[in-house]
Amino acid sequence: MVVCVQQPMFTEMFGASYRYSGAGVGYQVASVIGGGFTPFIAAALVTFSGGSWHSVAIYLTGGCLLSALTAMLMKKNPHP
């Protein structure tokens, strides 16, 4: 579902000469940050909160809000 929206979005974000590099670097950096560190952060939050999952839920909610804010602030590339 997410991939259906990502590809047209990346196409509109970058000009033709930088489109492939911009989309690739952006996608991979986000994968490393989001997928690489999140399990460690979630485990640490559960440990520090005494086994409660509420801190992880708050962390994920913050990530969702940050994603929504970023999506709202993105602008279309004026030069395709």
NUMAR-937000 format. One record per atom (N, C-alpha, C): residue number from 0; residue in three letters; atom name; x negated, y negated, z negated. Coordinates in steps of 0.02 Angstrom, whole numbers, plus 32768, in hexadecimal, padded with zeros to 4 digits. Layout:
+------+------+------+------+-------+------+
: resi : resn : name : east : north :   up :
+------+------+------+------+-------+------+
:  NUM :  ALA :   CA :    X :     Y :    Z :
...
+------+------+------+------+-------+------+
***
This chain:
+------+------+------+------+-------+------+
: resi : resn : name : east : north :   up :
+------+------+------+------+-------+------+
:    0 :  MET :    N : 7FD7 :  803B : 8000 :
:    0 :  MET :   CA : 8000 :  8000 : 8000 :
:    0 :  MET :    C : 7FD5 :  7FC1 : 8000 :
:    1 :  VAL :    N : 7FA1 :  7FC1 : 7FD7 :
:    1 :  VAL :   CA : 7F76 :  7F86 : 7FD2 :
:    1 :  VAL :    C : 7F4F :  7F7C : 8013 :
:    2 :  VAL :    N : 7F39 :  7FB3 : 8032 :
:    2 :  VAL :   CA : 7F10 :  7FAE : 806E :
:    2 :  VAL :    C : 7F39 :  7F8F : 80A7 :
:    3 :  CYS :    N : 7F7A :  7F9A : 80A8 :
:    3 :  CYS :   CA : 7FA4 :  7F7C : 80DC :
:    3 :  CYS :    C : 7FA2 :  7F30 : 80DB :
:    4 :  VAL :    N : 7F99 :  7F14 : 80A1 :
:    4 :  VAL :   CA : 7F97 :  7ECC : 8099 :
:    4 :  VAL :    C : 7F50 :  7EB1 : 80A0 :
:    5 :  GLN :    N : 7F1F :  7ED8 : 808B :
:    5 :  GLN :   CA : 7ED9 :  7EC1 : 808A :
:    5 :  GLN :    C : 7EBE :  7EB0 : 80CF :
:    6 :  GLN :    N : 7EC8 :  7EDB : 80FF :
:    6 :  GLN :   CA : 7EA8 :  7ED1 : 8140 :
:    6 :  GLN :    C : 7EBF :  7E91 : 8163 :
:    7 :  PRO :    N : 7F00 :  7E82 : 8168 :
:    7 :  PRO :   CA : 7F13 :  7E42 : 8186 :
:    7 :  PRO :    C : 7EFB :  7E07 : 815D :
:    8 :  MET :    N : 7EF9 :  7E0F : 811B :
:    8 :  MET :   CA : 7EE2 :  7DD9 : 80F0 :
:    8 :  MET :    C : 7E98 :  7DCA : 80FE :
:    9 :  PHE :    N : 7E6E :  7DFE : 8102 :
:    9 :  PHE :   CA : 7E27 :  7DF4 : 8111 :
:    9 :  PHE :    C : 7E1E :  7DD5 : 8156 :
:   10 :  THR :    N : 7E47 :  7DE9 : 8186 :
:   10 :  THR :   CA : 7E43 :  7DCD : 81C9 :
:   10 :  THR :    C : 7E4F :  7D82 : 81C9 :
:   11 :  GLU :    N : 7E7E :  7D6C : 81A0 :
:   11 :  GLU :   CA : 7E8E :  7D25 : 819D :
:   11 :  GLU :    C : 7E5D :  7CFD : 8172 :
:   12 :  MET :    N : 7E39 :  7D1E : 8145 :
:   12 :  MET :   CA : 7E0C :  7CFA : 8118 :
:   12 :  MET :    C : 7DCA :  7CE5 : 8139 :
:   13 :  PHE :    N : 7DB2 :  7D0D : 8168 :
:   13 :  PHE :   CA : 7D70 :  7D02 : 8184 :
:   13 :  PHE :    C : 7D74 :  7CF5 : 81CF :
:   14 :  GLY :    N : 7D46 :  7CCB : 81E7 :
:   14 :  GLY :   CA : 7D41 :  7CBF : 822E :
:   14 :  GLY :    C : 7D28 :  7CFD : 8252 :
:   15 :  ALA :    N : 7D2F :  7CFE : 8294 :
:   15 :  ALA :   CA : 7D1E :  7D39 : 82BB :
:   15 :  ALA :    C : 7CD5 :  7D4D : 82B4 :
:   16 :  SER :    N : 7CA7 :  7D1D : 82AE :
:   16 :  SER :   CA : 7C60 :  7D2E : 82AB :
:   16 :  SER :    C : 7C4C :  7D4B : 8267 :
:   17 :  TYR :    N : 7C73 :  7D3F : 8232 :
:   17 :  TYR :   CA : 7C63 :  7D58 : 81EF :
:   17 :  TYR :    C : 7C96 :  7D89 : 81D4 :
:   18 :  ARG :    N : 7CC7 :  7D9B : 81FB :
:   18 :  ARG :   CA : 7CFF :  7DC2 : 81E3 :
:   18 :  ARG :    C : 7CEA :  7E06 : 81C7 :
:   19 :  TYR :    N : 7CC3 :  7E2B : 81EC :
:   19 :  TYR :   CA : 7CB0 :  7E6E : 81D7 :
:   19 :  TYR :    C : 7C85 :  7E6C : 8198 :
:   20 :  SER :    N : 7C53 :  7E40 : 8197 :
:   20 :  SER :   CA : 7C27 :  7E3A : 815C :
:   20 :  SER :    C : 7C4D :  7E1F : 8120 :
:   21 :  GLY :    N : 7C76 :  7DEC : 812A :
:   21 :  GLY :   CA : 7C9B :  7DCF : 80F2 :
:   21 :  GLY :    C : 7CCB :  7E00 : 80D3 :
:   22 :  ALA :    N : 7CEF :  7E24 : 80FC :
:   22 :  ALA :   CA : 7D1F :  7E55 : 80E2 :
:   22 :  ALA :    C : 7CFB :  7E8F : 80C0 :
:   23 :  GLY :    N : 7CC5 :  7EA6 : 80DE :
:   23 :  GLY :   CA : 7CA0 :  7EDF : 80C1 :
:   23 :  GLY :    C : 7C80 :  7ECE : 807E :
:   24 :  VAL :    N : 7C5E :  7E95 : 807B :
:   24 :  VAL :   CA : 7C3D :  7E81 : 803D :
:   24 :  VAL :    C : 7C71 :  7E73 : 8007 :
:   25 :  GLY :    N : 7CA5 :  7E4F : 8018 :
:   25 :  GLY :   CA : 7CD9 :  7E3F : 7FE7 :
:   25 :  GLY :    C : 7CFA :  7E7E : 7FCB :
:   26 :  TYR :    N : 7D09 :  7EAC : 7FF6 :
:   26 :  TYR :   CA : 7D2A :  7EEA : 7FE0 :
:   26 :  TYR :    C : 7CFC :  7F14 : 7FB4 :
:   27 :  GLN :    N : 7CBD :  7F1A : 7FC7 :
:   27 :  GLN :   CA : 7C8F :  7F44 : 7FA1 :
:   27 :  GLN :    C : 7C7C :  7F25 : 7F5E :
:   28 :  VAL :    N : 7C72 :  7EE4 : 7F5B :
:   28 :  VAL :   CA : 7C62 :  7EC4 : 7F1C :
:   28 :  VAL :    C : 7C9E :  7ECA : 7EEC :
:   29 :  ALA :    N : 7CDA :  7EC1 : 7F05 :
:   29 :  ALA :   CA : 7D15 :  7EC9 : 7EDB :
:   29 :  ALA :    C : 7D1C :  7F11 : 7EC3 :
:   30 :  SER :    N : 7D0B :  7F41 : 7EED :
:   30 :  SER :   CA : 7D0F :  7F87 : 7ED8 :
:   30 :  SER :    C : 7CDE :  7F97 : 7EA0 :
:   31 :  VAL :    N : 7CA1 :  7F7C : 7EA6 :
:   31 :  VAL :   CA : 7C6F :  7F88 : 7E72 :
:   31 :  VAL :    C : 7C84 :  7F68 : 7E30 :
:   32 :  ILE :    N : 7C9A :  7F2A : 7E33 :
:   32 :  ILE :   CA : 7CAD :  7F07 : 7DF6 :
:   32 :  ILE :    C : 7CEC :  7F25 : 7DD8 :
:   33 :  GLY :    N : 7D1F :  7F2E : 7E00 :
:   33 :  GLY :   CA : 7D5F :  7F48 : 7DE7 :
:   33 :  GLY :    C : 7D5D :  7F91 : 7DD5 :
:   34 :  GLY :    N : 7D40 :  7FBA : 7E00 :
:   34 :  GLY :   CA : 7D40 :  8002 : 7DF5 :
:   34 :  GLY :    C : 7D06 :  801B : 7DCC :
:   35 :  GLY :    N : 7CCF :  7FF7 : 7DCD :
:   35 :  GLY :   CA : 7C93 :  800E : 7DAA :
:   35 :  GLY :    C : 7C93 :  7FFE : 7D60 :
:   36 :  PHE :    N : 7CA6 :  7FC2 : 7D4F :
:   36 :  PHE :   CA : 7CA1 :  7FAC : 7D0A :
:   36 :  PHE :    C : 7CE1 :  7FB6 : 7CE1 :
:   37 :  THR :    N : 7D19 :  7FBB : 7D02 :
:   37 :  THR :   CA : 7D59 :  7FC0 : 7CDF :
:   37 :  THR :    C : 7D5E :  7FFC : 7CB0 :
:   38 :  PRO :    N : 7D49 :  8038 : 7CC3 :
:   38 :  PRO :   CA : 7D4D :  806F : 7C93 :
:   38 :  PRO :    C : 7D24 :  8064 : 7C54 :
:   39 :  PHE :    N : 7CE9 :  8046 : 7C5B :
:   39 :  PHE :   CA : 7CBF :  8038 : 7C21 :
:   39 :  PHE :    C : 7CDE :  8002 : 7BF4 :
:   40 :  ILE :    N : 7CFA :  7FCF : 7C14 :
:   40 :  ILE :   CA : 7D1A :  7F9A : 7BEE :
:   40 :  ILE :    C : 7D58 :  7FB5 : 7BCA :
:   41 :  ALA :    N : 7D7F :  7FDF : 7BEC :
:   41 :  ALA :   CA : 7DBB :  7FFB : 7BCD :
:   41 :  ALA :    C : 7DA8 :  8028 : 7B92 :
:   42 :  ALA :    N : 7D74 :  8051 : 7B9A :
:   42 :  ALA :   CA : 7D5E :  807C : 7B63 :
:   42 :  ALA :    C : 7D46 :  8053 : 7B27 :
:   43 :  ALA :    N : 7D22 :  801D : 7B35 :
:   43 :  ALA :   CA : 7D0A :  7FF2 : 7AFF :
:   43 :  ALA :    C : 7D44 :  7FCF : 7ADC :
:   44 :  LEU :    N : 7D76 :  7FB9 : 7B02 :
:   44 :  LEU :   CA : 7DAF :  7F98 : 7AE3 :
:   44 :  LEU :    C : 7DD6 :  7FC8 : 7AB6 :
:   45 :  VAL :    N : 7DDF :  8006 : 7ACD :
:   45 :  VAL :   CA : 7E02 :  8037 : 7AA4 :
:   45 :  VAL :    C : 7DDA :  8046 : 7A64 :
:   46 :  THR :    N : 7D98 :  804B : 7A6C :
:   46 :  THR :   CA : 7D6E :  8058 : 7A31 :
:   46 :  THR :    C : 7D71 :  801F : 79FF :
:   47 :  PHE :    N : 7D6A :  7FE2 : 7A18 :
:   47 :  PHE :   CA : 7D69 :  7FA8 : 79EB :
:   47 :  PHE :    C : 7DAD :  7F99 : 79CC :
:   48 :  SER :    N : 7DE2 :  7FAF : 79ED :
:   48 :  SER :   CA : 7E25 :  7FA1 : 79D2 :
:   48 :  SER :    C : 7E3F :  7FDA : 79A7 :
:   49 :  GLY :    N : 7E15 :  800A : 7998 :
:   49 :  GLY :   CA : 7E29 :  8041 : 796D :
:   49 :  GLY :    C : 7E55 :  8075 : 798E :
:   50 :  GLY :    N : 7E4E :  807E : 79CF :
:   50 :  GLY :   CA : 7E74 :  80B1 : 79F2 :
:   50 :  GLY :    C : 7EB5 :  8098 : 7A11 :
:   51 :  SER :    N : 7EC3 :  8059 : 7A0B :
:   51 :  SER :   CA : 7F00 :  803C : 7A26 :
:   51 :  SER :    C : 7EF8 :  802D : 7A71 :
:   52 :  TRP :    N : 7F2B :  803A : 7A97 :
:   52 :  TRP :   CA : 7F28 :  802E : 7ADF :
:   52 :  TRP :    C : 7F3E :  7FE7 : 7AF1 :
:   53 :  HIS :    N : 7F56 :  7FC1 : 7AC1 :
:   53 :  HIS :   CA : 7F70 :  7F7E : 7ACE :
:   53 :  HIS :    C : 7F3B :  7F4F : 7AEB :
:   54 :  SER :    N : 7EFE :  7F56 : 7AD3 :
:   54 :  SER :   CA : 7EC8 :  7F2A : 7AED :
:   54 :  SER :    C : 7EBA :  7F38 : 7B36 :
:   55 :  VAL :    N : 7EBF :  7F78 : 7B4A :
:   55 :  VAL :   CA : 7EB5 :  7F89 : 7B91 :
:   55 :  VAL :    C : 7EEE :  7F6D : 7BBB :
:   56 :  ALA :    N : 7F2B :  7F70 : 7BA1 :
:   56 :  ALA :   CA : 7F64 :  7F54 : 7BC5 :
:   56 :  ALA :    C : 7F5C :  7F09 : 7BCF :
:   57 :  ILE :    N : 7F44 :  7EE7 : 7B9C :
:   57 :  ILE :   CA : 7F38 :  7E9F : 7BA2 :
:   57 :  ILE :    C : 7F01 :  7E90 : 7BD5 :
:   58 :  TYR :    N : 7ECD :  7EB9 : 7BD4 :
:   58 :  TYR :   CA : 7E96 :  7EB1 : 7C05 :
:   58 :  TYR :    C : 7EAF :  7EBB : 7C4C :
:   59 :  LEU :    N : 7ED7 :  7EEF : 7C57 :
:   59 :  LEU :   CA : 7EF2 :  7EFB : 7C9A :
:   59 :  LEU :    C : 7F24 :  7EC4 : 7CAF :
:   60 :  THR :    N : 7F4B :  7EAB : 7C81 :
:   60 :  THR :   CA : 7F78 :  7E74 : 7C90 :
:   60 :  THR :    C : 7F51 :  7E36 : 7CA5 :
:   61 :  GLY :    N : 7F1A :  7E29 : 7C82 :
:   61 :  GLY :   CA : 7EEE :  7DF1 : 7C95 :
:   61 :  GLY :    C : 7ED2 :  7DF9 : 7CDB :
:   62 :  GLY :    N : 7EBE :  7E36 : 7CEC :
:   62 :  GLY :   CA : 7EA5 :  7E43 : 7D2F :
:   62 :  GLY :    C : 7EDB :  7E39 : 7D64 :
:   63 :  CYS :    N : 7F18 :  7E4D : 7D55 :
:   63 :  CYS :   CA : 7F50 :  7E43 : 7D84 :
:   63 :  CYS :    C : 7F5F :  7DF9 : 7D8D :
:   64 :  LEU :    N : 7F5D :  7DD3 : 7D57 :
:   64 :  LEU :   CA : 7F6A :  7D8B : 7D5B :
:   64 :  LEU :    C : 7F33 :  7D68 : 7D83 :
:   65 :  LEU :    N : 7EF4 :  7D7D : 7D78 :
:   65 :  LEU :   CA : 7EBD :  7D61 : 7D9E :
:   65 :  LEU :    C : 7EC3 :  7D70 : 7DE8 :
:   66 :  SER :    N : 7ED8 :  7DAD : 7DF8 :
:   66 :  SER :   CA : 7EE2 :  7DC0 : 7E3E :
:   66 :  SER :    C : 7F1A :  7D98 : 7E5E :
:   67 :  ALA :    N : 7F51 :  7D8F : 7E3A :
:   67 :  ALA :   CA : 7F88 :  7D68 : 7E55 :
:   67 :  ALA :    C : 7F74 :  7D1F : 7E60 :
:   68 :  LEU :    N : 7F4F :  7D02 : 7E31 :
:   68 :  LEU :   CA : 7F38 :  7CBE : 7E38 :
:   68 :  LEU :    C : 7F0A :  7CB7 : 7E74 :
:   69 :  THR :    N : 7EDD :  7CE6 : 7E7C :
:   69 :  THR :   CA : 7EAF :  7CE5 : 7EB5 :
:   69 :  THR :    C : 7ED5 :  7CEA : 7EF7 :
:   70 :  ALA :    N : 7F06 :  7D16 : 7EFA :
:   70 :  ALA :   CA : 7F2E :  7D1D : 7F37 :
:   70 :  ALA :    C : 7F54 :  7CDD : 7F48 :
:   71 :  MET :    N : 7F6D :  7CBB : 7F15 :
:   71 :  MET :   CA : 7F91 :  7C7D : 7F21 :
:   71 :  MET :    C : 7F63 :  7C45 : 7F39 :
:   72 :  LEU :    N : 7F25 :  7C45 : 7F23 :
:   72 :  LEU :   CA : 7EF6 :  7C0F : 7F35 :
:   72 :  LEU :    C : 7ED1 :  7C1B : 7F77 :
:   73 :  MET :    N : 7ED7 :  7C57 : 7F93 :
:   73 :  MET :   CA : 7EB5 :  7C65 : 7FD2 :
:   73 :  MET :    C : 7ED3 :  7C3C : 800A :
:   74 :  LYS :    N : 7EA7 :  7C26 : 8037 :
:   74 :  LYS :   CA : 7EBD :  7BFF : 8070 :
:   74 :  LYS :    C : 7EAD :  7C24 : 80B0 :
:   75 :  LYS :    N : 7ED7 :  7C18 : 80E1 :
:   75 :  LYS :   CA : 7ECD :  7C35 : 8123 :
:   75 :  LYS :    C : 7E93 :  7C12 : 8145 :
:   76 :  ASN :    N : 7E6A :  7C38 : 8169 :
:   76 :  ASN :   CA : 7E32 :  7C1B : 818E :
:   76 :  ASN :    C : 7E4D :  7BF4 : 81C9 :
:   77 :  PRO :    N : 7E3C :  7BB3 : 81CF :
:   77 :  PRO :   CA : 7E56 :  7B8B : 8206 :
:   77 :  PRO :    C : 7E37 :  7B9C : 8249 :
:   78 :  HIS :    N : 7DFD :  7BBE : 8249 :
:   78 :  HIS :   CA : 7DDA :  7BCE : 8287 :
:   78 :  HIS :    C : 7DD3 :  7C19 : 828F :
:   79 :  PRO :    N : 7E02 :  7C39 : 82B2 :
:   79 :  PRO :   CA : 7DFE :  7C82 : 82BA :
:   79 :  PRO :    C : 7DC5 :  7C9A : 82E4 :
+------+------+------+------+-------+------+
***
